[in-house]
Amino acid sequence: MLYNSCFSFLSLAKGDPYSTLFVFLTGGFIVGLLAQKNIHKPEEYVFQNLAISNVQRYTFAYVGHILFSLVAFSLIWLIKDYV
């Protein structure tokens, strides 16, 4: 999520929080996966030893990203409409 956030928050400079959420769930997630796969290779062996497949890891990560985005979207919506 760290690499994804670094990539996604670059779109905040544009001033549109909704596009940031879109980038966070699409391209940012892919950048985060690639960075995780290339930078943290020893961690993959730990997950393999624990019998956790890549599909399970990626599914759990994406669901976490969706939940985070829903919370962020609702906070942005509340702040934008009521302030």
N, CA, C and O of each residue as an XYZ file, in Angstrom:
332
protein
N       0.811     -1.181      0.000
C       0.000      0.000      0.000
C       0.869      1.266      0.000
O       0.436      2.320     -0.466
N       2.077      1.156      0.518
C       2.967      2.319      0.560
C       3.336      2.780     -0.847
O       3.245      3.970     -1.148
N       3.746      1.862     -1.701
C       4.147      2.233     -3.060
C       2.945      2.743     -3.847
O       3.064      3.672     -4.645
N       1.801      2.136     -3.617
C       0.583      2.575     -4.277
C       0.234      3.994     -3.842
O      -0.128      4.826     -4.673
N       0.341      4.271     -2.556
C       0.013      5.608     -2.060
C       0.957      6.657     -2.641
O       0.523      7.739     -3.037
N       2.233      6.338     -2.691
C       3.207      7.280     -3.268
C       2.874      7.582     -4.721
O       2.987      8.726     -5.161
N       2.473      6.580     -5.453
C       2.126      6.765     -6.861
C       0.794      7.505     -7.006
O       0.668      8.397     -7.845
N      -0.188      7.140     -6.199
C      -1.529      7.704     -6.343
C      -1.620      9.145     -5.886
O      -2.351      9.942     -6.474
N      -0.882      9.485     -4.840
C      -0.990     10.838     -4.322
C      -0.354     11.869     -5.242
O      -0.523     13.072     -5.038
N       0.371     11.412     -6.245
C       0.877     12.352     -7.246
C      -0.275     12.995     -8.005
O      -0.159     14.129     -8.472
N      -1.396     12.267     -8.131
C      -2.541     12.828     -8.844
C      -3.319     13.825     -7.990
O      -4.203     14.510     -8.505
N      -3.010     13.919     -6.698
C      -3.662     14.935     -5.865
C      -3.229     16.347     -6.255
O      -3.948     17.315     -6.004
N      -2.072     16.458     -6.860
C      -1.604     17.769     -7.301
C      -2.544     18.352     -8.353
O      -2.606     19.567     -8.543
N      -3.261     17.482     -9.022
C      -4.234     17.922    -10.015
C      -5.432     18.602     -9.349
O      -6.109     19.425     -9.966
N      -5.686     18.255     -8.095
C      -6.769     18.893     -7.364
C      -8.092     18.164     -7.434
O      -9.104     18.687     -6.967
N      -8.114     16.979     -8.003
C      -9.349     16.211     -8.115
C      -9.232     14.955     -7.262
O      -8.567     14.003     -7.672
N      -9.857     14.922     -6.087
C      -9.711     13.749     -5.206
C     -10.343     12.484     -5.776
O      -9.926     11.376     -5.439
N     -11.352     12.645     -6.643
C     -11.995     11.454     -7.207
C     -11.069     10.724     -8.173
O     -11.068      9.494     -8.224
N     -10.281     11.476     -8.939
C      -9.329     10.812     -9.834
C      -8.225     10.131     -9.036
O      -7.682      9.117     -9.475
N      -7.885     10.675     -7.868
C      -6.890     10.036     -7.016
C      -7.384      8.677     -6.552
O      -6.617      7.714     -6.534
N      -8.648      8.584     -6.178
C      -9.213      7.289     -5.779
C      -9.222      6.305     -6.945
O      -8.961      5.116     -6.761
N      -9.522      6.802     -8.141
C      -9.510      5.933     -9.324
C      -8.106      5.407     -9.596
O      -7.927      4.221     -9.875
N      -7.113      6.287     -9.516
C      -5.724      5.876     -9.734
C      -5.292      4.911     -8.634
O      -4.559      3.958     -8.901
N      -5.735      5.148     -7.410
C      -5.386      4.290     -6.274
C      -5.875      2.862     -6.497
O      -5.176      1.911     -6.148
N      -7.062      2.700     -7.074
C      -7.625      1.360     -7.257
C      -7.177      0.677     -8.543
O      -7.299     -0.543     -8.654
N      -6.673      1.410     -9.498
C      -6.298      0.779    -10.770
C      -4.784      0.761    -10.952
O      -4.126     -0.209    -10.574
N      -4.243      1.793    -11.510
C      -2.817      1.840    -11.825
C      -1.926      1.812    -10.600
O      -0.853      1.209    -10.616
N      -2.369      2.460     -9.548
C      -1.581      2.466     -8.322
C      -1.455      1.086     -7.709
O      -0.408      0.735     -7.165
N      -2.518      0.304     -7.795
C      -2.475     -1.060     -7.270
C      -1.487     -1.909     -8.067
O      -0.740     -2.702     -7.493
N      -1.484     -1.746     -9.367
C      -0.557     -2.505    -10.215
C       0.886     -2.087     -9.940
O       1.774     -2.936     -9.867
N       1.122     -0.794     -9.788
C       2.473     -0.316     -9.459
C       2.906     -0.861     -8.102
O       4.058     -1.261     -7.930
N       1.989     -0.877     -7.143
C       2.295     -1.429     -5.825
C       2.637     -2.906     -5.876
O       3.555     -3.358     -5.192
N       1.898     -3.666     -6.690
C       2.193     -5.091     -6.824
C       3.557     -5.326     -7.461
O       4.318     -6.182     -7.010
N       3.860     -4.578     -8.494
C       5.154     -4.742     -9.162
C       6.307     -4.348     -8.238
O       7.336     -5.023     -8.203
N       6.136     -3.264     -7.498
C       7.184     -2.842     -6.565
C       7.372     -3.880     -5.465
O       8.502     -4.204     -5.099
N       6.281     -4.394     -4.945
C       6.363     -5.415     -3.900
C       7.056     -6.672     -4.418
O       7.876     -7.272     -3.724
N       6.720     -7.056     -5.634
C       7.294     -8.280     -6.206
C       8.790     -8.124     -6.479
O       9.551     -9.075     -6.303
N       9.214     -6.943     -6.905
C      10.620     -6.745     -7.257
C      11.500     -6.334     -6.079
O      12.675     -6.698     -6.032
N      10.954     -5.590     -5.141
C      11.770     -5.071     -4.047
C      11.809     -6.027     -2.853
O      12.837     -6.146     -2.187
N      10.711     -6.697     -2.586
C      10.602     -7.537     -1.386
C      10.518     -9.019     -1.736
O       9.577     -9.698     -1.324
N      11.476     -9.519     -2.480
C      11.453    -10.932     -2.881
C      11.545    -11.910     -1.709
O      10.869    -12.937     -1.748
N      12.343    -11.650     -0.669
C      12.392    -12.611      0.444
C      11.046    -12.810      1.143
O      10.792    -13.878      1.698
N      10.194    -11.804      1.121
C       8.881    -11.945      1.749
C       8.015    -12.955      1.010
O       7.163    -13.602      1.620
N       8.219    -13.098     -0.285
C       7.433    -14.075     -1.046
C       7.722    -15.490     -0.566
O       6.822    -16.330     -0.536
N       8.950    -15.758     -0.196
C       9.282    -17.091      0.309
C       8.602    -17.363      1.640
O       8.210    -18.496      1.918
N       8.461    -16.342      2.456
C       7.768    -16.509      3.734
C       6.312    -16.880      3.488
O       5.784    -17.789      4.128
N       5.671    -16.188      2.573
C       4.271    -16.497      2.269
C       4.128    -17.883      1.657
O       3.157    -18.587      1.936
N       5.085    -18.282      0.824
C       5.033    -19.628      0.247
C       5.201    -20.683      1.326
O       4.542    -21.722      1.280
N       6.067    -20.436      2.290
C       6.246    -21.376      3.385
C       5.012    -21.470      4.273
O       4.769    -22.506      4.891
N       4.247    -20.413      4.339
C       3.010    -20.421      5.118
C       1.823    -20.927      4.314
O       0.693    -20.901      4.801
N       2.060    -21.383      3.097
C       1.040    -21.926      2.183
C      -0.009    -20.877      1.810
O      -1.196    -21.183      1.691
N       0.446    -19.646      1.631
C      -0.433    -18.577      1.173
C      -0.082    -18.296     -0.282
O       1.041    -17.900     -0.596
N      -1.049    -18.504     -1.159
C      -0.778    -18.339     -2.585
C      -0.781    -16.861     -2.969
O      -1.251    -16.009     -2.216
N      -0.252    -16.578     -4.144
C      -0.233    -15.208     -4.642
C      -1.644    -14.694     -4.882
O      -1.924    -13.516     -4.661
N      -2.529    -15.569     -5.333
C      -3.911    -15.152     -5.576
C      -4.567    -14.721     -4.263
O      -5.289    -13.724     -4.231
N      -4.325    -15.454     -3.195
C      -4.880    -15.080     -1.892
C      -4.302    -13.745     -1.423
O      -5.033    -12.895     -0.915
N      -3.015    -13.563     -1.588
C      -2.375    -12.314     -1.175
C      -2.921    -11.129     -1.951
O      -3.259    -10.100     -1.366
N      -3.006    -11.273     -3.274
C      -3.461    -10.168     -4.107
C      -4.936     -9.869     -3.871
O      -5.340     -8.706     -3.883
N      -5.734    -10.894     -3.658
C      -7.156    -10.686     -3.368
C      -7.329     -9.944     -2.052
O      -8.103     -8.990     -1.970
N      -6.615    -10.378     -1.027
C      -6.695     -9.712      0.270
C      -6.231     -8.259      0.166
O      -6.839     -7.368      0.758
N      -5.168     -8.023     -0.579
C      -4.652     -6.662     -0.740
C      -5.657     -5.787     -1.485
O      -5.862     -4.631     -1.114
N      -6.285     -6.324     -2.530
C      -7.236     -5.523     -3.300
C      -8.492     -5.221     -2.490
O      -9.032     -4.118     -2.572
N      -8.955     -6.183     -1.716
C     -10.115     -5.931     -0.852
C      -9.766     -4.849      0.177
O     -10.589     -3.984      0.475
N      -8.557     -4.902      0.711
C      -8.114     -3.857      1.632
C      -8.070     -2.494      0.964
O      -8.430     -1.487      1.574
N      -7.628     -2.457     -0.294
C      -7.596     -1.199     -1.036
C      -9.011     -0.681     -1.284
O      -9.254      0.523     -1.196
N      -9.935     -1.571     -1.592
C     -11.317     -1.151     -1.827
C     -11.918     -0.581     -0.543
O     -12.573      0.460     -0.578
N     -11.703     -1.251      0.582
C     -12.237     -0.752      1.845
C     -11.630      0.611      2.199
O     -12.341      1.522      2.623
N     -10.332      0.740      2.023
C      -9.672      2.022      2.279
C     -10.238      3.106      1.368
O     -10.460      4.232      1.813
N     -10.470      2.784      0.113
C     -10.995      3.762     -0.837
C     -12.425      4.162     -0.503
O     -12.798      5.324     -0.664
N     -13.226      3.210     -0.040
C     -14.597      3.553      0.343
C     -14.611      4.515      1.531
O     -15.388      5.470      1.549
N     -13.772      4.269      2.498
C     -13.682      5.172      3.643
C     -13.183      6.546      3.186
O     -13.734      7.572      3.584
N     -12.159      6.563      2.367
C     -11.611      7.832      1.879
C     -12.645      8.580      1.035
O     -12.786      9.796      1.162
N     -13.368      7.855      0.171
C     -14.388      8.485     -0.663
C     -15.489      9.096      0.189
O     -15.928     10.215     -0.078
N     -15.946      8.369      1.222
C     -17.008      8.925      2.055
C     -16.529     10.131      2.847
O     -17.286     11.084      3.033
N     -15.284     10.110      3.318
C     -14.760     11.281      4.016
C     -14.621     12.476      3.078
O     -14.945     13.602      3.453
N     -14.143     12.233      1.869
C     -14.026     13.314      0.885
C     -15.400     13.865      0.551
O     -15.580     15.078      0.447
N     -16.370     12.976      0.382
C     -17.722     13.401      0.053
C     -18.322     14.229      1.176
O     -18.947     15.256      0.914
N     -18.147     13.801      2.429
C     -18.673     14.546      3.569
C     -18.013     15.913      3.694
O     -18.691     16.918      3.909
N     -16.715     15.949      3.562
C     -15.995     17.214      3.703
C     -16.346     18.164      2.559
O     -16.535     19.361      2.774
N     -16.429     17.631      1.362
C     -16.679     18.486      0.199
C     -18.112     19.044      0.187
O     -18.326     20.193     -0.199
N     -19.086     18.232      0.609
C     -20.470     18.679      0.543
C     -20.912     19.506      1.746
O     -21.799     20.350      1.620
N     -20.312     19.276      2.900
C     -20.788     19.948      4.096
C     -19.903     21.086      4.572
O     -20.206     21.720      5.583
N     -18.830     21.351      3.871
C     -17.958     22.461      4.271
C     -18.084     23.587      3.287
O     -17.431     24.618      3.443
